[in-house]
């Protein structure tokens, strides 16, 4: 009937949800934890790069105006590794075009890169 939306309209909204969240950084102060996590994950998905935590945080500040702190980004990245949404990799091995997983720990200089599971999680959210 009249209230029925075309199927492609729903599809469009689903795929563009993250672009919208990221384009509206003013909302991030009242965002819940899951939304904040999705902004971080969506940033990694958008760029597909292996990056250190600090670079991820600084670019989220610069480009997306996030209001949450470095500690939160750090914690989210660690929990993403546990969920299988990102990998924590050895930066020097990237020069050999290898993704070599590293254990967690404050002293390692790991880089983080999104996984296929991480991309699926964004699509399903």
Secondary structure, 3 states (H helix, E strand, C coil): CCCCCCHHHHHHHHHHHHHHHHHCHHHHHHCCHHHHHHHHHHHHHHHCCCEEHHHHHHHHHHHHCCCCCHHHHHHHHHHHHHHCCEEEEEHHHHHHCCCCECCCCCCCCEEEEECHHHHHHHHHC
